[in-house]
Amino acid sequence: MKCPTSKCDSSRCNQLLDIAEELISNQGVVSFRFAQIAKGASCSTNTLYKYFESKEDVLACLFLRNTISSQIPIFISENPSLNIQQKSVLAILFTFEVVKRSPIFNILRVVSINSMFWQLASADKIEVLRNRVNLFWSCIRGPLEEAVKSDELEATEIDVRDLTQSLYFFLAGAASSFESKLMNDEYLIASDELGYRHISRIMNQYRWRRPITKEMMTDLSARICEFLDKGHKQIRSCENCTSIGKASNSRDKSASL
């Protein structure tokens, strides 16, 4: 199921996704039904099938228009003074702040990357989903590679790969555990300061010209919160999601030449 190309179709698709997100907020991912979206939008199921083949398509699109990778470029453009150390932890801190504000995002993230889920979505949605997941990985790895090139970080190619995975695995585990609310405080302490200590330990295993500090991350998190407080409604749209996909595809083609 291809993404909408006209402004009218994009507007309609956004409306349907807004209704689906509200249903999930009220009923949860498991309980809400595909047909309820059509009822909420006062349209026929045929109209719904014009944009989505299944509930899995809807959930994939909801995740895609909420992804961190769609917000980071805008944040960087509004904060041109960021140094490479800040950029290297930006994706991690950004995700933590979004998860705090939007439990739905974390639910969609966990569901969407589960292979038992995404394999049921349409082929076109799977392609976009795969592209966006890899784009987020590049948001972690890219700054590390840039830090090596600028002599701010002393690391081999294998080191960069290992550090990228360590940061991503820490992020995935911490975000999922935070949202589950099942662990006792003796096992999981959900505090920014503890999170900063973990990130510092992971990052500073490698030789940085300037180490990753709690003070630097505290300042960056404050900037992220200020950015999120603005809303930026245009980010959560089909148009923006499509434009990110086109830009990412162009970069991939250029890299392969």
C-alpha positions as a Markdown table, in Angstrom:
| # | Residue | x | y | z |
|---|---|---|---|---|
| 1 | Met | 0.0 | 0.0 | 0.0 |
| 2 | Lys | 1.8 | 3.1 | -1.3 |
| 3 | Cys | 1.8 | 6.4 | 0.7 |
| 4 | Pro | -0.4 | 9.2 | -0.5 |
| 5 | Thr | 1.1 | 11.5 | -3.1 |
| 6 | Ser | -1.5 | 14.4 | -3.3 |
| 7 | Lys | -2.1 | 17.0 | -0.7 |
| 8 | Cys | -5.8 | 15.9 | -0.4 |
| 9 | Asp | -4.9 | 12.3 | 0.2 |
| 10 | Ser | -2.2 | 13.2 | 2.7 |
| 11 | Ser | -4.7 | 15.3 | 4.6 |
| 12 | Arg | -7.2 | 12.5 | 4.7 |
| 13 | Cys | -4.6 | 10.0 | 5.7 |
| 14 | Asn | -3.5 | 12.2 | 8.6 |
| 15 | Gln | -7.1 | 12.5 | 9.8 |
| 16 | Leu | -7.4 | 8.7 | 9.8 |
| 17 | Leu | -4.1 | 8.3 | 11.7 |
| 18 | Asp | -5.2 | 10.9 | 14.3 |
| 19 | Ile | -8.3 | 8.9 | 15.0 |
| 20 | Ala | -6.3 | 5.7 | 15.2 |
| 21 | Glu | -3.9 | 7.2 | 17.7 |
| 22 | Glu | -6.8 | 8.4 | 19.8 |
| 23 | Leu | -8.3 | 4.9 | 19.8 |
| 24 | Ile | -5.0 | 3.4 | 20.9 |
| 25 | Ser | -4.7 | 6.0 | 23.6 |
| 26 | Asn | -8.2 | 5.0 | 24.9 |
| 27 | Gln | -8.2 | 1.3 | 24.3 |
| 28 | Gly | -4.6 | 0.1 | 23.7 |
| 29 | Val | -3.0 | -1.4 | 20.7 |
| 30 | Val | -4.5 | -4.9 | 21.1 |
| 31 | Ser | -8.1 | -3.8 | 21.7 |
| 32 | Phe | -8.7 | -1.2 | 19.0 |
| 33 | Arg | -10.2 | -2.5 | 15.8 |
| 34 | Phe | -9.4 | -1.5 | 12.2 |
| 35 | Ala | -13.1 | -0.8 | 11.4 |
| 36 | Gln | -13.4 | 1.7 | 14.3 |
| 37 | Ile | -11.2 | 4.1 | 12.4 |
| 38 | Ala | -13.7 | 4.4 | 9.6 |
| 39 | Lys | -16.5 | 4.9 | 12.1 |
| 40 | Gly | -14.6 | 7.6 | 13.9 |
| 41 | Ala | -13.9 | 9.4 | 10.6 |
| 42 | Ser | -17.5 | 8.9 | 9.3 |
| 43 | Cys | -16.3 | 7.2 | 6.2 |
| 44 | Ser | -16.7 | 3.8 | 4.6 |
| 45 | Thr | -14.3 | 0.9 | 5.1 |
| 46 | Asn | -13.6 | 1.2 | 1.4 |
| 47 | Thr | -12.2 | 4.7 | 2.0 |
| 48 | Leu | -10.0 | 3.2 | 4.8 |
| 49 | Tyr | -8.7 | 0.5 | 2.5 |
| 50 | Lys | -7.7 | 3.1 | 0.1 |
| 51 | Tyr | -4.9 | 4.1 | 2.5 |
| 52 | Phe | -4.3 | 1.0 | 4.6 |
| 53 | Glu | -4.5 | -2.7 | 3.9 |
| 54 | Ser | -4.7 | -3.7 | 7.5 |
| 55 | Lys | -4.4 | -2.7 | 11.2 |
| 56 | Glu | -0.6 | -3.5 | 10.8 |
| 57 | Asp | -0.4 | -0.8 | 8.1 |
| 58 | Val | -2.0 | 1.7 | 10.4 |
| 59 | Leu | 0.3 | 0.9 | 13.3 |
| 60 | Ala | 3.4 | 1.1 | 11.0 |
| 61 | Cys | 2.3 | 4.5 | 9.7 |
| 62 | Leu | 1.6 | 5.8 | 13.3 |
| 63 | Phe | 5.1 | 4.8 | 14.3 |
| 64 | Leu | 6.7 | 6.3 | 11.1 |
| 65 | Arg | 5.1 | 9.7 | 11.5 |
| 66 | Asn | 6.3 | 9.8 | 15.2 |
| 67 | Thr | 9.8 | 8.6 | 14.7 |
| 68 | Ile | 12.7 | 10.4 | 16.3 |
| 69 | Ser | 14.6 | 10.4 | 13.0 |
| 70 | Ser | 12.0 | 12.8 | 11.6 |
| 71 | Gln | 12.6 | 15.3 | 14.4 |
| 72 | Ile | 16.3 | 15.3 | 14.9 |
| 73 | Pro | 17.2 | 17.1 | 11.6 |
| 74 | Ile | 14.8 | 19.9 | 12.5 |
| 75 | Phe | 16.3 | 20.1 | 16.0 |
| 76 | Ile | 19.8 | 20.3 | 14.6 |
| 77 | Ser | 18.9 | 23.1 | 12.2 |
| 78 | Glu | 17.4 | 25.1 | 15.1 |
| 79 | Asn | 20.6 | 24.4 | 17.2 |
| 80 | Pro | 23.5 | 25.0 | 14.8 |
| 81 | Ser | 25.9 | 25.4 | 17.7 |
| 82 | Leu | 25.8 | 21.7 | 18.7 |
| 83 | Asn | 29.3 | 20.2 | 19.0 |
| 84 | Ile | 30.1 | 16.6 | 17.9 |
| 85 | Gln | 29.9 | 15.3 | 21.5 |
| 86 | Gln | 26.3 | 16.6 | 21.8 |
| 87 | Lys | 25.4 | 15.2 | 18.4 |
| 88 | Ser | 26.8 | 11.8 | 19.4 |
| 89 | Val | 24.3 | 11.4 | 22.3 |
| 90 | Leu | 21.4 | 13.4 | 20.7 |
| 91 | Ala | 19.4 | 10.4 | 19.4 |
| 92 | Ile | 19.6 | 8.7 | 22.8 |
| 93 | Leu | 18.5 | 11.7 | 24.8 |
| 94 | Phe | 15.9 | 12.7 | 22.3 |
| 95 | Thr | 14.3 | 9.3 | 22.5 |
| 96 | Phe | 14.2 | 9.3 | 26.3 |
| 97 | Glu | 12.5 | 12.7 | 26.3 |
| 98 | Val | 9.9 | 11.7 | 23.7 |
| 99 | Val | 9.1 | 8.4 | 25.6 |
| 100 | Lys | 8.6 | 10.4 | 28.8 |
| 101 | Arg | 6.0 | 12.6 | 27.1 |
| 102 | Ser | 4.4 | 10.0 | 24.8 |
| 103 | Pro | 3.8 | 6.4 | 26.1 |
| 104 | Ile | 2.0 | 5.7 | 22.8 |
| 105 | Phe | 5.2 | 6.4 | 20.9 |
| 106 | Asn | 7.1 | 3.8 | 22.9 |
| 107 | Ile | 4.3 | 1.2 | 22.5 |
| 108 | Leu | 4.3 | 1.8 | 18.7 |
| 109 | Arg | 8.1 | 1.5 | 18.7 |
| 110 | Val | 8.1 | -1.8 | 20.5 |
| 111 | Val | 5.3 | -3.2 | 18.4 |
| 112 | Ser | 6.5 | -1.9 | 15.0 |
| 113 | Ile | 10.0 | -3.5 | 15.2 |
| 114 | Asn | 8.7 | -6.9 | 16.2 |
| 115 | Ser | 9.0 | -9.2 | 13.2 |
| 116 | Met | 5.8 | -11.0 | 14.1 |
| 117 | Phe | 4.1 | -7.6 | 13.5 |
| 118 | Trp | 5.8 | -5.9 | 10.7 |
| 119 | Gln | 5.8 | -9.0 | 8.4 |
| 120 | Leu | 1.9 | -8.7 | 8.4 |
| 121 | Ala | 2.1 | -5.1 | 7.0 |
| 122 | Ser | 2.0 | -4.4 | 3.2 |
| 123 | Ala | 5.2 | -4.6 | 1.3 |
| 124 | Asp | 5.4 | -0.9 | 0.7 |
| 125 | Lys | 5.0 | -0.1 | 4.4 |
| 126 | Ile | 7.6 | -2.7 | 5.3 |
| 127 | Glu | 10.1 | -1.0 | 2.9 |
| 128 | Val | 9.5 | 2.4 | 4.5 |
| 129 | Leu | 9.7 | 0.9 | 8.0 |
| 130 | Arg | 13.0 | -0.8 | 7.3 |
| 131 | Asn | 14.3 | 2.4 | 5.8 |
| 132 | Arg | 13.4 | 4.4 | 8.8 |
| 133 | Val | 14.8 | 2.0 | 11.4 |
| 134 | Asn | 18.1 | 2.0 | 9.5 |
| 135 | Leu | 17.9 | 5.8 | 9.4 |
| 136 | Phe | 17.7 | 6.0 | 13.1 |
| 137 | Trp | 20.8 | 3.7 | 13.4 |
| 138 | Ser | 22.6 | 6.2 | 11.2 |
| 139 | Cys | 21.5 | 9.0 | 13.6 |
| 140 | Ile | 23.6 | 7.2 | 16.2 |
| 141 | Arg | 26.5 | 6.0 | 14.0 |
| 142 | Gly | 26.9 | 9.1 | 11.8 |
| 143 | Pro | 28.0 | 11.5 | 14.5 |
| 144 | Leu | 30.5 | 8.9 | 15.8 |
| 145 | Glu | 32.0 | 8.5 | 12.4 |
| 146 | Glu | 32.1 | 12.3 | 12.1 |
| 147 | Ala | 33.9 | 12.5 | 15.5 |
| 148 | Val | 36.6 | 10.1 | 14.3 |
| 149 | Lys | 37.1 | 12.1 | 11.1 |
| 150 | Ser | 37.5 | 15.3 | 13.1 |
| 151 | Asp | 39.9 | 13.7 | 15.6 |
| 152 | Glu | 37.5 | 14.2 | 18.5 |
| 153 | Leu | 37.2 | 10.5 | 19.0 |
| 154 | Glu | 40.0 | 7.9 | 18.7 |
| 155 | Ala | 38.3 | 4.7 | 17.5 |
| 156 | Thr | 38.6 | 2.0 | 14.8 |
| 157 | Glu | 35.8 | 1.1 | 12.4 |
| 158 | Ile | 35.0 | -1.9 | 14.6 |
| 159 | Asp | 35.0 | 0.4 | 17.7 |
| 160 | Val | 32.4 | 2.6 | 16.0 |
| 161 | Arg | 30.2 | -0.3 | 15.1 |
| 162 | Asp | 30.5 | -1.7 | 18.7 |
| 163 | Leu | 29.7 | 1.6 | 20.3 |
| 164 | Thr | 26.7 | 2.2 | 18.0 |
| 165 | Gln | 25.3 | -1.2 | 19.0 |
| 166 | Ser | 26.0 | -0.6 | 22.7 |
| 167 | Leu | 24.2 | 2.7 | 22.6 |
| 168 | Tyr | 21.2 | 1.3 | 20.7 |
| 169 | Phe | 20.9 | -1.8 | 22.9 |
| 170 | Phe | 21.0 | 0.4 | 26.0 |
| 171 | Leu | 18.4 | 2.7 | 24.6 |
| 172 | Ala | 16.0 | -0.1 | 23.6 |
| 173 | Gly | 16.3 | -1.9 | 27.0 |
| 174 | Ala | 16.0 | 1.3 | 29.1 |
| 175 | Ala | 13.0 | 2.7 | 27.1 |
| 176 | Ser | 11.2 | -0.7 | 27.2 |
| 177 | Ser | 11.9 | -1.2 | 30.9 |
| 178 | Phe | 10.9 | 2.4 | 31.8 |
| 179 | Glu | 7.5 | 2.0 | 30.1 |
| 180 | Ser | 6.7 | -1.5 | 31.3 |
| 181 | Lys | 6.5 | -0.2 | 35.0 |
| 182 | Leu | 6.8 | -3.9 | 36.1 |
| 183 | Met | 10.2 | -3.7 | 37.8 |
| 184 | Asn | 10.6 | -2.7 | 41.4 |
| 185 | Asp | 12.7 | 0.3 | 42.3 |
| 186 | Glu | 15.5 | -1.9 | 43.6 |
| 187 | Tyr | 16.1 | -3.1 | 40.1 |
| 188 | Leu | 15.2 | -0.1 | 38.0 |
| 189 | Ile | 15.7 | 3.5 | 39.0 |
| 190 | Ala | 14.2 | 5.7 | 36.3 |
| 191 | Ser | 16.2 | 8.9 | 36.8 |
| 192 | Asp | 17.9 | 11.2 | 34.3 |
| 193 | Glu | 21.1 | 11.3 | 36.4 |
| 194 | Leu | 21.5 | 7.6 | 36.4 |
| 195 | Gly | 20.8 | 7.5 | 32.7 |
| 196 | Tyr | 23.5 | 10.1 | 32.1 |
| 197 | Arg | 26.0 | 8.0 | 34.2 |
| 198 | His | 25.2 | 4.9 | 32.1 |
| 199 | Ile | 25.7 | 6.8 | 28.8 |
| 200 | Ser | 28.9 | 8.4 | 30.0 |
| 201 | Arg | 30.3 | 5.0 | 30.9 |
| 202 | Ile | 29.4 | 3.6 | 27.6 |
| 203 | Met | 30.8 | 6.5 | 25.6 |
| 204 | Asn | 33.9 | 7.2 | 27.7 |
| 205 | Gln | 35.3 | 3.7 | 27.3 |
| 206 | Tyr | 36.7 | 5.2 | 24.1 |
| 207 | Arg | 39.2 | 8.1 | 23.8 |
| 208 | Trp | 37.3 | 11.4 | 23.3 |
| 209 | Arg | 39.2 | 14.7 | 23.1 |
| 210 | Arg | 36.6 | 16.0 | 25.4 |
| 211 | Pro | 34.7 | 13.4 | 27.5 |
| 212 | Ile | 30.9 | 13.1 | 27.5 |
| 213 | Thr | 29.8 | 14.7 | 30.8 |
| 214 | Lys | 26.6 | 14.8 | 32.8 |
| 215 | Glu | 26.6 | 18.6 | 32.6 |
| 216 | Met | 26.7 | 18.5 | 28.8 |
| 217 | Met | 23.8 | 16.0 | 28.6 |
| 218 | Thr | 21.8 | 18.0 | 31.1 |
| 219 | Asp | 22.1 | 21.1 | 29.0 |
| 220 | Leu | 21.2 | 19.1 | 25.8 |
| 221 | Ser | 18.2 | 17.5 | 27.4 |
| 222 | Ala | 16.9 | 21.0 | 28.4 |
| 223 | Arg | 17.2 | 22.1 | 24.8 |
| 224 | Ile | 15.3 | 19.0 | 23.6 |
| 225 | Cys | 12.5 | 19.7 | 26.1 |
| 226 | Glu | 12.3 | 23.3 | 24.9 |
| 227 | Phe | 12.1 | 22.0 | 21.3 |
| 228 | Leu | 9.4 | 19.4 | 22.1 |
| 229 | Asp | 7.4 | 22.1 | 24.0 |
| 230 | Lys | 7.0 | 24.0 | 20.8 |
| 231 | Gly | 4.9 | 21.2 | 19.3 |
| 232 | His | 6.1 | 21.3 | 15.7 |
| 233 | Lys | 2.9 | 19.8 | 14.4 |
| 234 | Gln | 4.1 | 19.7 | 10.9 |
| 235 | Ile | 6.6 | 17.0 | 11.9 |
| 236 | Arg | 3.9 | 14.4 | 12.6 |
| 237 | Ser | 2.4 | 14.3 | 9.1 |
| 238 | Cys | 2.4 | 12.1 | 6.0 |
| 239 | Glu | 4.0 | 14.8 | 4.0 |
| 240 | Asn | 7.0 | 15.0 | 6.3 |
| 241 | Cys | 7.3 | 11.2 | 6.6 |
| 242 | Thr | 7.3 | 11.0 | 2.8 |
| 243 | Ser | 9.9 | 13.7 | 2.4 |
| 244 | Ile | 12.2 | 12.0 | 4.9 |
| 245 | Gly | 12.0 | 8.8 | 3.0 |
| 246 | Lys | 12.9 | 10.5 | -0.3 |
| 247 | Ala | 15.8 | 12.3 | 1.3 |
| 248 | Ser | 17.1 | 9.1 | 2.8 |
| 249 | Asn | 16.8 | 7.2 | -0.5 |
| 250 | Ser | 18.8 | 9.9 | -2.2 |
| 251 | Arg | 21.6 | 9.7 | 0.4 |
| 252 | Asp | 21.7 | 5.9 | 0.0 |
| 253 | Lys | 22.0 | 6.2 | -3.8 |
| 254 | Ser | 24.7 | 8.8 | -3.5 |
| 255 | Ala | 26.6 | 6.6 | -1.1 |
| 256 | Ser | 26.5 | 3.6 | -3.4 |
| 257 | Leu | 27.9 | 5.6 | -6.4 |
